[in-house]
Amino acid sequence: MIRPRLTVRTRLTVLYTGLFAACGAVVVGVTYALVAGLPLVNGAQQISVSGDPQAALDQCRQQSQPAVDANLREKCASLPSMIDALQGARNQRDATLSHLLGYSLTTLGVVIALAALAGWVVAGRVLRPVHKITAAARTASEHNLSARVSLAGPRDELRDLADTFDDMLGRLQAAFDSQRRFIANASHELRTPLAVMRTTVDVVHAKPDPGPADLVRMGRDIRVAVDNAERLVDALLTLARNEIGLTVREEVDLATVAEDVLDSIDLRDRRSHPALRPAVTSGDPVLLERLVANLVDNAARYNVPGGDIWLTTTTTDGQTVMTVANTGPAVPPDNLDSLFEPFRRLHDRTSSDGFGLGLALAASIIAVHDGQITAHPRPGGGLTITVTLPR
């Protein structure tokens, strides 16, 4: 059997009404008890009578003989009239209590009904922001996250809830927009090596009698395109793996890693100026090596002919710090944050200088290691990138 579902508004109304009814019942009970405890006659007429009033009267008559005190005889003589007055007061009190109880219960019932109506209205007004949040949540979807509650009014718990919900929708919208851009850019970048391979094969096949040199040149071009596609796929897989967090954590000295990277990477005609001090941190050695390689490659790629690269590692205030600086073209300060987005280059996106994933990979690796990465333009051109990791 399915039990009927009570809404929050109904439950709040029942709660308000129940509390009001309980408080009203207490007030009626206390009032009835106080009225019932009032004396029947005024103080001048009070008399101490215990037991049956008629028995007290018979006792007084027996004691009211000529030998008894005259004052006692006078009091006993007035006893019947006082007993009659006492009985009338009792009857009047009983009638008053009966009317008081009837009127109180009737008034309490009417006021409880009004309280239930008022509780229903007040509960509806209190829950109105919740209905707006529910409507915004139903409107929001993967393709439309622009709905906002935008709740006005005093700064209370419901206003904080609505603002938090709006902030969450804003973050989701930014994440979905970034994901769509990422998919579109990744598709474009993956299509480029495929187009190169297809064009190379079509050119050779278009010749009536391709020679060995043409085939060798075609194989060389296809190999370059395959290498580019492989590097791109590897970078995308690294970004995807970083979303699930670290699976390996070891002690790593960034100074040793930076030295190995400088020995293995092609700096072209750039001059390196290493200043490597011990900088120990904890993390994935492969990812940290990829981090240093990407930053150094980025510094060499976006540089000027014969430019300089400065690479320093140190420990400051209990944190591991690595700085990579390079000469190069001037970078507008407004473009610094966008450099850490995937497929963003210093120049146009269709440039042949890499895939635009170097700094994005670096930011992803830093995030998974609970670190920070910042970029600042150098006065003479180029960038200074600072990486801070927990020691």
C-alpha positions in Angstrom: 0.0 0.0 0.0 1.4 3.3 -1.0 1.4 5.9 1.7 0.3 9.4 0.7 3.2 11.8 0.3 3.1 14.9 2.4 4.8 17.9 1.0 7.1 20.0 3.1 4.5 22.8 3.1 1.9 20.5 4.6 4.3 19.1 7.2 5.4 22.7 8.3 1.7 23.7 8.5 0.9 20.7 10.7 3.9 21.4 12.8 2.9 25.1 13.3 -0.7 24.2 14.0 0.3 21.4 16.5 2.6 23.7 18.4 0.0 26.4 18.6 -2.7 24.0 19.7 -0.4 22.6 22.5 0.4 26.1 23.7 -3.3 27.1 23.6 -4.3 24.0 25.5 -1.7 24.9 28.2 -3.1 28.4 28.5 -6.7 27.2 28.8 -5.8 24.6 31.4 -3.8 27.1 33.5 -6.6 29.7 33.3 -9.2 27.1 34.3 -7.1 26.0 37.3 -6.6 29.6 38.5 -10.3 30.4 38.3 -11.3 27.2 40.0 -8.9 27.9 42.9 -10.4 31.3 43.7 -12.2 31.6 47.2 -16.0 31.2 47.1 -16.9 34.3 49.3 -15.0 37.3 50.5 -12.8 37.3 53.5 -15.5 38.7 55.9 -17.8 35.8 55.2 -15.3 33.0 55.4 -15.9 30.3 58.0 -14.0 27.1 58.8 -16.4 24.3 58.1 -15.1 20.8 57.8 -17.0 17.8 56.7 -20.7 17.9 56.0 -22.2 21.5 56.5 -25.4 20.0 57.9 -23.4 18.0 60.5 -21.6 21.2 61.5 -25.0 22.9 61.9 -26.3 20.1 64.2 -23.2 20.3 66.3 -23.7 24.1 66.7 -27.3 23.5 67.8 -26.3 21.0 70.4 -23.6 23.4 71.7 -25.9 26.5 71.6 -27.4 26.0 75.1 -27.9 28.9 77.6 -24.8 27.8 79.4 -22.7 28.3 76.3 -21.0 31.6 75.5 -23.3 34.2 73.8 -20.9 34.9 71.0 -20.8 31.2 70.1 -24.6 31.1 70.1 -24.6 34.1 67.7 -22.2 32.5 65.3 -24.1 29.2 65.3 -27.3 31.1 64.6 -25.8 32.7 61.5 -24.4 29.4 60.3 -27.5 28.4 58.1 -27.5 31.6 56.2 -23.7 31.3 55.6 -24.1 27.7 54.4 -26.8 28.8 52.0 -24.5 31.6 50.7 -21.6 29.1 50.3 -23.8 26.7 48.3 -24.9 29.5 46.0 -21.3 30.6 45.5 -20.4 27.0 44.6 -23.2 26.8 42.1 -22.1 30.1 40.6 -18.5 29.0 40.4 -19.5 25.8 38.7 -21.6 27.7 36.1 -18.7 30.2 35.6 -16.2 27.4 35.1 -18.5 25.6 32.7 -19.0 28.8 30.6 -15.3 29.5 30.8 -14.3 26.1 29.6 -16.9 26.1 26.8 -15.9 29.6 25.5 -12.1 28.9 25.9 -12.4 25.6 23.9 -14.5 27.3 21.2 -12.1 30.2 20.9 -9.1 27.8 20.9 -10.6 25.8 18.0 -11.3 29.0 16.0 -7.8 30.3 16.6 -6.2 26.9 15.7 -8.1 27.0 12.4 -6.8 30.5 11.8 -3.3 29.4 12.8 -3.4 26.5 10.3 -4.4 28.9 7.6 -1.7 31.4 8.5 0.8 28.6 8.8 -0.1 27.4 5.3 0.4 30.9 3.9 3.7 31.5 5.8 5.1 28.1 4.8 4.3 28.9 1.2 6.2 32.2 1.4 9.1 30.6 3.2 9.4 27.8 0.6 9.0 30.1 -2.4 12.9 30.3 -2.9 13.1 26.5 -2.8 10.5 26.3 -5.6 12.6 28.8 -7.6 15.7 26.7 -7.0 13.8 23.6 -8.1 12.6 25.3 -11.3 16.2 26.4 -12.1 17.5 22.9 -11.5 14.8 21.5 -13.9 15.6 24.1 -16.5 19.3 23.4 -16.4 20.7 20.8 -18.7 24.0 20.0 -20.5 23.0 22.2 -23.3 21.5 25.1 -21.3 23.1 26.0 -18.0 22.2 29.7 -18.2 19.3 29.4 -15.8 19.9 31.3 -12.5 17.8 31.7 -9.3 19.0 35.3 -8.7 17.2 35.3 -5.3 16.6 38.7 -3.8 15.8 39.6 -0.2 17.5 39.4 3.2 20.8 37.5 3.5 19.5 34.3 5.2 20.0 30.6 4.8 17.8 30.3 1.7 19.6 33.3 0.1 22.9 31.6 0.7 21.6 28.3 -0.7 20.3 30.1 -3.9 23.7 31.9 -4.3 25.6 28.7 -3.9 23.4 27.0 -6.4 23.9 29.9 -8.9 27.7 29.6 -8.4 27.5 25.9 -9.0 25.7 26.4 -12.2 28.3 29.0 -13.3 31.1 26.5 -12.6 29.3 23.8 -14.5 28.6 26.1 -17.4 32.3 27.1 -17.6 33.3 23.4 -17.3 31.0 22.3 -20.1 32.1 25.2 -22.3 35.7 24.4 -21.7 35.0 20.7 -22.5 33.3 21.6 -25.8 36.2 23.8 -26.8 38.6 21.1 -25.8 36.8 18.5 -27.9 36.6 20.8 -30.9 40.2 21.7 -30.7 41.3 18.1 -30.1 39.3 17.0 -33.2 40.9 19.8 -35.3 44.4 18.9 -34.1 43.9 15.1 -34.7 42.5 15.8 -38.1 45.7 17.7 -39.1 48.1 14.7 -39.2 45.5 12.6 -40.9 45.0 15.2 -43.6 48.8 15.4 -44.0 49.0 11.6 -44.4 46.1 11.5 -46.8 47.5 14.3 -48.9 50.9 12.7 -49.1 49.5 9.4 -50.2 47.2 11.0 -52.7 50.1 13.0 -54.3 52.2 9.8 -54.7 49.2 7.8 -56.1 48.4 10.6 -58.5 51.8 10.1 -60.3 51.6 7.6 -63.2 54.8 5.9 -62.2 56.1 6.9 -58.7 59.7 6.1 -58.1 61.5 4.9 -55.1 62.4 8.4 -54.1 58.8 9.4 -54.0 57.9 6.4 -51.9 60.7 7.2 -49.5 59.6 10.8 -49.2 56.0 9.7 -48.7 57.1 7.3 -45.9 59.2 10.1 -44.2 56.3 12.5 -44.3 53.8 9.9 -43.0 56.3 9.0 -40.2 56.5 12.7 -39.1 52.7 13.0 -39.2 52.3 9.8 -37.1 54.8 11.0 -34.6 52.9 14.3 -34.2 49.6 12.4 -33.8 51.2 10.1 -31.2 52.5 13.0 -29.2 49.1 14.6 -29.3 47.3 11.4 -28.2 49.9 10.9 -25.4 49.3 14.5 -24.2 45.6 14.0 -24.2 45.9 10.7 -22.3 48.1 12.5 -19.7 45.4 15.1 -19.2 42.7 12.5 -18.8 44.8 10.4 -16.3 45.4 13.5 -14.2 41.7 13.8 -13.7 41.6 10.7 -11.4 44.5 11.9 -9.2 47.9 10.5 -8.4 48.5 6.7 -8.4 52.2 6.9 -7.6 53.8 9.1 -5.0 57.6 9.0 -4.5 60.2 11.4 -3.2 61.6 13.4 -6.2 64.4 16.0 -6.4 63.4 18.6 -9.0 67.0 19.7 -9.3 68.0 16.2 -10.6 65.0 16.1 -12.9 65.8 19.5 -14.3 69.4 18.5 -14.9 68.4 15.4 -16.8 65.9 17.4 -18.9 68.5 20.0 -19.9 70.8 17.2 -21.0 68.1 15.4 -23.1 65.9 18.2 -24.6 66.8 20.1 -27.8 67.2 23.7 -26.9 68.0 24.7 -30.5 70.3 27.8 -30.3 69.0 28.9 -27.0 71.4 29.4 -24.1 70.5 27.8 -20.7 71.4 29.3 -17.4 70.6 26.7 -14.7 70.8 27.5 -11.0 69.8 24.2 -9.5 69.6 23.7 -5.7 68.1 20.6 -4.0 64.3 20.9 -4.2 62.7 17.7 -2.9 59.0 17.1 -3.3 56.6 14.1 -3.3 54.8 12.9 -6.4 54.8 10.9 -9.6 58.4 11.0 -11.0 57.2 10.5 -14.6 54.7 13.4 -14.4 57.2 15.7 -12.7 59.7 15.0 -15.4 57.0 15.7 -18.0 56.3 19.0 -16.1 59.9 20.2 -16.3 60.2 19.0 -19.9 57.1 20.9 -21.0 58.1 24.1 -19.3 61.7 24.0 -20.7 60.4 23.1 -24.2 57.8 25.9 -24.0 60.6 28.3 -23.0 62.7 27.2 -26.0 59.9 27.1 -28.5 58.5 30.6 -27.8 61.8 32.4 -27.7 63.9 34.5 -30.0 66.9 33.2 -32.0 69.9 33.0 -29.7 67.6 33.7 -26.7 68.2 32.7 -23.1 66.5 30.3 -20.7 66.8 30.6 -16.9 66.0 27.5 -14.8 66.2 27.6 -11.0 65.1 25.2 -8.3 65.2 25.9 -4.6 63.3 25.4 -1.3 61.7 28.4 0.3 59.6 28.5 3.5 59.1 24.8 3.5 58.0 24.7 -0.1 59.7 23.5 -3.3 59.9 26.2 -5.9 61.0 26.0 -9.6 61.2 29.0 -11.9 61.6 28.8 -15.7 62.1 32.2 -17.4 62.9 32.9 -21.0 63.4 35.8 -23.5 60.9 36.1 -26.3 58.1 38.2 -27.6 56.1 40.4 -25.3 53.1 38.7 -23.7 50.0 40.9 -22.9 49.1 40.5 -19.3 45.4 39.8 -20.3 46.5 36.6 -22.1 48.3 35.0 -19.2 45.4 33.0 -17.7 44.4 31.7 -21.1 47.8 30.3 -21.8 47.1 27.4 -19.3 44.0 26.4 -21.3 44.4 23.4 -23.8 45.3 24.3 -27.4 46.1 27.9 -26.6 49.3 29.3 -28.1 51.1 32.6 -27.8 50.2 33.3 -31.4 47.3 32.0 -33.5 45.9 28.5 -32.9 46.8 27.4 -36.4 50.5 28.0 -35.8 52.8 25.0 -36.4 54.6 25.6 -33.1 53.4 22.6 -31.1 49.9 21.7 -30.1 49.3 24.4 -27.4 49.2 21.7 -24.7 52.5 22.3 -22.9 51.3 24.8 -20.3 47.9 23.0 -20.0 49.7 19.8 -19.2 51.9 21.6 -16.7 48.9 23.2 -15.0 47.2 19.8 -14.8 50.3 18.1 -13.3 50.6 20.9 -10.8 47.0 20.6 -9.8 47.2 16.9 -9.2 50.2 17.5 -7.0 48.4 20.1 -4.9 50.7 22.9 -6.1 50.4 26.2 -7.8 51.7 27.6 -11.1 51.8 31.3 -12.0 53.1 33.2 -15.1 54.4 36.8 -15.3 55.6 38.7 -18.3 59.2 39.7 -18.3 60.0 43.4 -18.8 62.0 42.8 -21.9 59.7 40.1 -23.4 59.1 36.5 -22.6 57.6 34.8 -19.6 58.6 33.9 -16.1 56.7 30.8 -14.9 56.9 29.9 -11.2 55.9 26.4 -9.8 55.3 25.9 -6.1 54.9 22.4 -4.7 54.5 21.0 -1.2 57.8 19.8 0.1 
